[in-house]
Amino acid sequence: MNTKVSLLDIVIAMTNTMDLISPYLNGHHERVAYIAYSIARQMQLPYNKQREILLAGALHDSGALSLEERLHSLSFEDRYPYLHAELGYNLFKNFTPLSNSALLIRHHHDRWDNFKDTVPLGSHILHLSDRIEVLIDKHEEILGQVNDINSRIFPEFGHMFMPALKEIYTELNTKESFWLNIMYNPIEIIKKQLGIVPEIQLNINELLELANIFRRMIDFRSVYTAAHSASVAAVAQELANLFGFSEYAQELMKIAGYLHDLGKLAVPQEILEKPAKLNDYEFNIMRSHVFYTYRILANINGLEQINEWASLHHERLNGKGYPFHLKAADISFGSRIMAVADVFTAIAEDRPYRKGLSKDQIIRTLSHMGVDSLDSKIVNSLIEKFEYINDIRYAARSEALNEYNISYVDESG
């Protein structure tokens, strides 16, 4: 079975996810995407090249997994440009619809005077677009800033920026509409008026790869979360199998597990790694993550079932969960499976403030919650097959941690 989705909707969901890390980042990717697309269009590049540049612009800082890295990337002279560019490339290089854009992301900080024609034209366009955007004061009227922005940009053609882009930028620079569109919902302009990013058909393996990209963005911010979503996904998939879900539905459950903590990108790293109990303020921020998961996934048509299973994992049968306070009648069996998988995995894992619980402690906790919070049939099935399911969790955890060490720890030195 294939799922028809909008590639641009997926990319915008990713940009919205990245924006959750800090209000300082809101709209940065969309503005860079619009500037880069405008340059590519002004150059009359083929539509497929315009599309690749647009999508790369929307995802160019996706490899900056921490707030510190993101804030560095907003400096005109980024001190650490290449790590996040390489990590961004690694996120998307194997996902066919975005693989060409991944190459542009890889080189989007390469200076002209160092690399010239050894990197793609699209990367030079991204570099210029990114540096234009970081010079904009988002709290001030845009047209009055143009001269100051140009005083930084124009001297760098032939040095930081590709000299052939100077004439193109000069032509765009004279149009008030170019600058005003940057500041006013630029991606919507492209979506509604230009429509150069078509809907695509994704098979289940491609959906899994897409969800895996999101998983790495979510979990690789901290060693404490590096394997969580992969472990939840594996446990939820096996529970779905035990209760007779079709093979296709089991794969959808795995995808939902990968995505269930998408909104945790709104939770600062210091809260995720706090070595003590969260205070009320911190806990409120933590509780918001499932709401953000729901809102982000709701913007991607075709993922409705996945969104339901992913986003309701903190709802409880007695109505005391969050964020919607649903009761048993409103919580599907798939969502109940995800809730059990999440609780089981969370209490089995180490956290900054405690070690993972023992088998007996896990069983007591699940049994207690199975009275009125979690579905008792699912809880009892997990307990009955505890060793088997825990082995599945551990195998998924080991694989994810190995991937984290290779793709992030090794890259960052």
Secondary structure per residue as TSV (DSSP state, phi and psi in degrees):
chain	resnum	aa	ss	phi	psi
A	1	M	-	360.0	139.8
A	2	N	E	-108.7	153.3
A	3	T	E	-117.3	127.6
A	4	K	E	-89.7	119.6
A	5	V	E	-135.6	160.0
A	6	S	E	-88.2	121.3
A	7	L	H	-61.0	-38.1
A	8	L	H	-66.9	-37.2
A	9	D	H	-61.0	-40.3
A	10	I	H	-63.1	-46.2
A	11	V	H	-65.2	-41.2
A	12	I	H	-64.0	-38.0
A	13	A	H	-59.9	-39.0
A	14	M	H	-66.0	-41.4
A	15	T	H	-66.0	-38.7
A	16	N	H	-63.9	-36.7
A	17	T	H	-63.7	-45.9
A	18	M	H	-65.0	-34.9
A	19	D	H	-65.2	-22.2
A	20	L	T	-62.8	-24.2
A	21	I	T	-60.4	-36.6
A	22	S	-	-162.9	143.4
A	23	P	G	-62.7	-20.6
A	24	Y	G	-63.6	-21.7
A	25	L	G	-96.2	-8.7
A	26	N	T	-55.8	121.6
A	27	G	T	84.1	-6.0
A	28	H	H	-58.4	-48.7
A	29	H	H	-65.4	-40.9
A	30	E	H	-65.4	-39.5
A	31	R	H	-67.0	-42.2
A	32	V	H	-62.0	-42.0
A	33	A	H	-59.4	-43.2
A	34	Y	H	-66.7	-43.9
A	35	I	H	-61.7	-47.0
A	36	A	H	-63.7	-44.0
A	37	Y	H	-62.0	-40.5
A	38	S	H	-63.0	-39.7
A	39	I	H	-66.0	-46.1
A	40	A	H	-62.2	-39.3
A	41	R	H	-68.8	-40.3
A	42	Q	H	-62.1	-32.6
A	43	M	T	-79.5	-6.0
A	44	Q	T	59.1	39.9
A	45	L	-	-67.2	156.1
A	46	P	-	-56.6	150.7
A	47	Y	H	-55.9	-38.4
A	48	N	H	-65.5	-33.3
A	49	K	H	-72.4	-40.3
A	50	Q	H	-58.5	-42.9
A	51	R	H	-64.2	-45.7
A	52	E	H	-60.2	-40.9
A	53	I	H	-68.7	-41.9
A	54	L	H	-58.1	-50.1
A	55	L	H	-66.8	-38.0
A	56	A	H	-64.1	-39.6
A	57	G	H	-61.5	-39.0
A	58	A	H	-70.4	-18.0
A	59	L	H	-121.3	9.9
A	60	H	T	-63.8	-30.2
A	61	D	T	-103.4	21.9
A	62	S	T	-64.7	-21.0
A	63	G	T	-83.7	-5.6
A	64	A	-	-84.3	95.6
A	65	L	-	-85.0	-15.6
A	66	S	S	-114.8	161.6
A	67	L	H	-62.2	-39.3
A	68	E	H	-59.4	-44.5
A	69	E	H	-64.2	-40.3
A	70	R	H	-64.6	-41.8
A	71	L	H	-68.2	-36.7
A	72	H	H	-58.7	-39.5
A	73	S	H	-68.2	-16.6
A	74	L	T	-88.3	-0.5
A	75	S	S	-84.9	143.0
A	76	F	S	-59.3	-41.6
A	77	E	S	-107.5	88.0
A	78	D	-	-66.1	127.1
A	79	R	S	-77.8	-23.3
A	80	Y	S	-131.0	64.2
A	81	P	H	-78.4	-28.8
A	82	Y	H	-86.2	-27.0
A	83	L	H	-62.1	-52.2
A	84	H	H	-70.1	-28.7
A	85	A	H	-66.0	-42.0
A	86	E	H	-68.2	-40.7
A	87	L	H	-66.5	-38.1
A	88	G	H	-62.0	-42.4
A	89	Y	H	-58.8	-44.7
A	90	N	H	-65.4	-30.0
A	91	L	H	-63.0	-41.4
A	92	F	H	-110.2	-6.9
A	93	K	T	-62.9	-28.4
A	94	N	T	-99.0	1.8
A	95	F	S	-97.4	103.5
A	96	T	G	-49.8	-45.1
A	97	P	G	-62.5	-18.1
A	98	L	G	-121.5	8.2
A	99	S	H	-66.2	-37.7
A	100	N	H	-68.0	-39.4
A	101	S	H	-64.8	-32.0
A	102	A	H	-59.5	-40.1
A	103	L	H	-64.4	-37.2
A	104	L	H	-66.1	-39.2
A	105	I	H	-61.5	-40.3
A	106	R	H	-57.3	-33.3
A	107	H	T	-113.5	18.0
A	108	H	T	-76.3	-3.9
A	109	H	T	-110.4	8.1
A	110	D	-	-76.2	123.0
A	111	R	-	-73.1	148.4
A	112	W	H	-61.3	-43.9
A	113	D	H	-71.1	-12.6
A	114	N	H	-99.1	-31.1
A	115	F	H	-123.7	-26.2
A	116	K	G	44.9	-121.2
A	117	D	G	-85.0	9.3
A	118	T	G	-84.5	-6.2
A	119	V	S	-120.5	159.0
A	120	P	-	-64.1	150.5
A	121	L	H	-54.6	-41.5
A	122	G	H	-58.9	-33.5
A	123	S	H	-68.8	-38.7
A	124	H	H	-64.3	-38.2
A	125	I	H	-64.5	-42.8
A	126	L	H	-62.2	-42.7
A	127	H	H	-59.6	-49.1
A	128	L	H	-60.7	-45.7
A	129	S	H	-63.1	-42.2
A	130	D	H	-62.7	-43.8
A	131	R	H	-71.7	-32.5
A	132	I	H	-61.0	-46.7
A	133	E	H	-63.0	-41.0
A	134	V	H	-70.6	-16.2
A	135	L	T	-83.5	-10.5
A	136	I	-	-80.9	129.1
A	137	D	-	-85.1	109.2
A	138	K	T	-70.7	-10.3
A	139	H	T	-99.0	0.1
A	140	E	S	-119.5	159.5
A	141	E	-	-61.1	134.5
A	142	I	S	-76.1	-41.1
A	143	L	G	-63.1	-32.4
A	144	G	G	-72.4	-8.9
A	145	Q	G	-96.5	-10.7
A	146	V	H	-58.2	-45.6
A	147	N	H	-61.7	-41.9
A	148	D	H	-65.7	-40.6
A	149	I	H	-61.0	-45.5
A	150	N	H	-66.4	-28.3
A	151	S	H	-66.2	-22.0
A	152	R	H	-92.7	-32.8
A	153	I	H	-80.6	-51.8
A	154	F	G	-60.0	-39.2
A	155	P	G	-64.9	-14.4
A	156	E	G	-93.1	-5.5
A	157	F	B	-66.8	129.3
A	158	G	T	91.9	-11.0
A	159	H	T	-117.1	-84.7
A	160	M	T	-72.6	-37.3
A	161	F	B	-114.7	153.0
A	162	M	-	-62.3	123.7
A	163	P	T	-62.7	-30.2
A	164	A	T	-65.6	-15.9
A	165	L	H	-84.3	-9.4
A	166	K	H	-62.6	-46.9
A	167	E	H	-64.8	-40.7
A	168	I	H	-62.8	-46.9
A	169	Y	H	-63.6	-38.3
A	170	T	H	-60.4	-41.5
A	171	E	H	-64.4	-43.4
A	172	L	H	-67.6	-39.6
A	173	N	H	-58.8	-26.5
A	174	T	T	-79.5	-10.4
A	175	K	-	-95.4	116.9
A	176	E	H	-57.0	-35.4
A	177	S	H	-60.9	-35.4
A	178	F	H	-59.0	-49.2
A	179	W	H	-70.6	-40.9
A	180	L	H	-68.2	-36.4
A	181	N	H	-65.8	-31.8
A	182	I	H	-57.2	-37.5
A	183	M	H	-92.8	-11.5
A	184	Y	S	-120.3	89.1
A	185	N	-	47.4	59.7
A	186	P	H	-63.8	-36.0
A	187	I	H	-66.2	-35.0
A	188	E	H	-63.2	-32.7
A	189	I	H	-60.5	-46.0
A	190	I	I	-66.6	-44.5
A	191	K	I	-61.6	-48.2
A	192	K	I	-85.2	-32.9
A	193	Q	I	-101.4	-29.0
A	194	L	I	-111.0	-38.5
A	195	G	-	53.4	44.9
A	196	I	-	-90.2	-2.9
A	197	V	S	-110.4	106.9
A	198	P	-	-79.7	165.2
A	199	E	E	-69.7	151.9
A	200	I	E	-130.6	157.5
A	201	Q	E	-98.4	122.7
A	202	L	E	-111.2	128.6
A	203	N	E	-80.7	177.5
A	204	I	H	-64.2	-34.8
A	205	N	H	-67.6	-37.5
A	206	E	H	-69.1	-37.0
A	207	L	H	-63.2	-39.6
A	208	L	H	-63.3	-42.5
A	209	E	H	-64.3	-40.6
A	210	L	H	-61.4	-47.6
A	211	A	H	-62.2	-33.9
A	212	N	H	-65.4	-34.8
A	213	I	H	-62.3	-48.8
A	214	F	H	-58.1	-42.8
A	215	R	H	-57.4	-44.9
A	216	R	H	-65.3	-38.1
A	217	M	H	-62.4	-39.1
A	218	I	H	-71.7	-52.1
A	219	D	H	-89.6	-25.2
A	220	F	T	-80.2	8.8
A	221	R	T	-73.6	-22.1
A	222	S	-	-149.6	144.2
A	223	V	T	-63.5	-24.8
A	224	Y	T	-74.1	-22.4
A	225	T	T	-112.0	0.8
A	226	A	T	-58.8	-26.9
A	227	A	T	-117.6	4.1
A	228	H	H	-65.0	-53.4
A	229	S	H	-65.4	-38.1
A	230	A	H	-62.4	-38.9
A	231	S	H	-69.0	-44.9
A	232	V	H	-60.3	-43.5
A	233	A	H	-60.4	-43.9
A	234	A	H	-65.9	-41.9
A	235	V	H	-67.2	-45.1
A	236	A	H	-62.7	-40.5
A	237	Q	H	-62.1	-43.2
A	238	E	H	-69.0	-38.4
A	239	L	H	-62.5	-40.3
A	240	A	H	-61.0	-39.4
A	241	N	H	-62.9	-45.0
A	242	L	H	-62.3	-28.2
A	243	F	T	-100.9	18.7
A	244	G	T	82.6	17.4
A	245	F	-	-64.9	146.7
A	246	S	-	-63.0	162.9
A	247	E	H	-59.1	-40.5
A	248	Y	H	-65.1	-43.3
A	249	A	H	-65.3	-33.7
A	250	Q	H	-63.1	-39.5
A	251	E	H	-66.7	-39.3
A	252	L	H	-62.1	-37.4
A	253	M	H	-64.8	-39.5
A	254	K	H	-62.1	-43.2
A	255	I	H	-61.1	-44.5
A	256	A	H	-60.3	-37.4
A	257	G	H	-64.2	-40.5
A	258	Y	H	-60.5	-33.2
A	259	L	H	-99.4	-4.1
A	260	H	T	-63.7	-27.5
A	261	D	T	-105.8	24.4
A	262	L	G	-51.2	-41.6
A	263	G	G	-69.0	-7.5
A	264	K	G	-68.6	-10.5
A	265	L	G	-66.1	-14.3
A	266	A	G	-83.7	-5.9
A	267	V	S	-97.6	120.6
A	268	P	-	-58.2	149.6
A	269	Q	H	-60.9	-33.6
A	270	E	H	-67.2	-24.1
A	271	I	H	-78.6	-43.3
A	272	L	H	-58.3	-33.3
A	273	E	T	-108.7	14.7
A	274	K	-	-66.1	126.0
A	275	P	S	-85.7	34.4
A	276	A	S	-157.7	171.4
A	277	K	-	-61.9	139.5
A	278	L	-	-71.7	142.2
A	279	N	-	-79.4	177.2
A	280	D	H	-60.4	-42.3
A	281	Y	H	-61.2	-46.7
A	282	E	H	-66.5	-39.4
A	283	F	H	-67.2	-36.2
A	284	N	H	-62.0	-40.9
A	285	I	H	-63.2	-43.4
A	286	M	H	-61.6	-41.5
A	287	R	H	-65.3	-22.1
A	288	S	T	-71.0	-15.1
A	289	H	H	-64.0	-35.6
A	290	V	H	-70.5	-32.5
A	291	F	H	-63.0	-44.0
A	292	Y	H	-66.4	-36.8
A	293	T	H	-56.7	-48.4
A	294	Y	H	-60.2	-46.8
A	295	R	H	-68.0	-38.6
A	296	I	H	-68.2	-47.9
A	297	L	H	-69.5	-26.3
A	298	A	H	-64.5	-19.2
A	299	N	T	-84.8	-0.6
A	300	I	S	-111.4	102.0
A	301	N	T	-62.3	136.7
A	302	G	T	105.2	-12.5
A	303	L	-	-111.5	24.9
A	304	E	H	-61.2	-45.5
A	305	Q	H	-64.7	-43.2
A	306	I	H	-61.0	-42.8
A	307	N	H	-60.9	-44.0
A	308	E	H	-60.6	-48.9
A	309	W	H	-65.7	-37.3
A	310	A	H	-74.0	-41.0
A	311	S	H	-87.8	-11.3
A	312	L	T	-105.9	22.0
A	313	H	T	-75.3	-9.6
A	314	H	T	-107.1	8.0
A	315	E	-	-76.3	151.1
A	316	R	-	-128.9	148.2
A	317	L	T	-60.1	-26.3
A	318	N	T	-87.4	5.1
A	319	G	S	82.2	5.6
A	320	K	-	-98.5	12.3
A	321	G	-	-85.6	-165.4
A	322	Y	S	-150.9	159.4
A	323	P	S	-95.3	-6.3
A	324	F	S	-100.0	-11.0
A	325	H	-	54.6	45.0
A	326	L	-	-69.8	154.4
A	327	K	-	-109.3	177.0
A	328	A	G	-51.1	-43.6
A	329	A	G	-63.1	-21.9
A	330	D	G	-103.0	4.4
A	331	I	S	-111.8	115.0
A	332	S	-	-68.0	163.4
A	333	F	H	-65.1	-35.9
A	334	G	H	-62.1	-41.0
A	335	S	H	-66.9	-33.7
A	336	R	H	-66.9	-39.4
A	337	I	H	-60.5	-45.1
A	338	M	H	-62.9	-38.1
A	339	A	H	-62.4	-44.6
A	340	V	H	-66.1	-43.5
A	341	A	H	-60.8	-40.0
A	342	D	H	-68.5	-46.0
A	343	V	H	-62.5	-48.4
A	344	F	H	-56.3	-48.6
A	345	T	H	-66.0	-43.4
A	346	A	H	-62.6	-42.9
A	347	I	H	-79.1	-18.2
A	348	A	H	-82.7	-20.6
A	349	E	S	-87.1	154.0
A	350	D	-	-70.5	145.7
A	351	R	B	-129.0	162.6
A	352	P	T	-57.5	-27.6
A	353	Y	T	-102.5	-3.1
A	354	R	B	-163.9	160.8
A	355	K	-	-84.0	159.7
A	356	G	-	-60.4	147.2
A	357	L	-	-73.9	157.3
A	358	S	-	-75.7	169.7
A	359	K	H	-56.5	-48.1
A	360	D	H	-62.5	-40.9
A	361	Q	H	-65.9	-40.1
A	362	I	H	-62.7	-46.2
A	363	I	H	-63.4	-42.2
A	364	R	H	-62.5	-42.9
A	365	T	H	-64.8	-47.4
A	366	L	H	-63.9	-41.0
A	367	S	H	-62.9	-41.6
A	368	H	H	-63.4	-44.6
A	369	M	H	-71.1	-23.3
A	370	G	T	-72.9	-7.3
A	371	V	T	-67.7	-47.3
A	372	D	T	-148.3	-1.9
A	373	S	T	-102.2	-48.4
A	374	L	S	-108.8	158.6
A	375	D	-	-68.8	120.0
A	376	S	H	-66.3	-33.6
A	377	K	H	-62.9	-41.7
A	378	I	H	-70.4	-43.2
A	379	V	H	-59.1	-47.6
A	380	N	H	-64.3	-36.9
A	381	S	H	-65.2	-41.5
A	382	L	H	-64.4	-44.1
A	383	I	H	-63.4	-40.4
A	384	E	H	-61.6	-35.6
A	385	K	T	-112.3	37.1
A	386	F	H	-54.8	-52.8
A	387	E	H	-62.0	-42.3
A	388	Y	H	-62.3	-47.9
A	389	I	H	-71.7	-35.8
A	390	N	H	-65.9	-34.5
A	391	D	H	-63.7	-39.2
A	392	I	H	-63.1	-44.4
A	393	R	H	-60.4	-45.7
A	394	Y	H	-66.5	-38.6
A	395	A	H	-64.8	-42.5
A	396	A	H	-64.9	-39.9
A	397	R	H	-62.4	-46.3
A	398	S	H	-62.7	-42.9
A	399	E	H	-63.7	-42.4
A	400	A	H	-68.0	-40.0
A	401	L	H	-65.6	-38.0
A	402	N	H	-63.2	-42.9
A	403	E	H	-62.9	-41.6
A	404	Y	H	-60.9	-44.9
A	405	N	I	-65.5	-36.6
A	406	I	I	-74.7	-48.4
A	407	S	I	-87.4	-20.5
A	408	Y	I	-119.5	-55.1
A	409	V	I	-63.9	-46.2
A	410	D	H	-65.5	-38.8
A	411	E	H	-65.7	-37.3
A	412	S	H	-84.6	-4.1
A	413	G	-	77.8	360.0
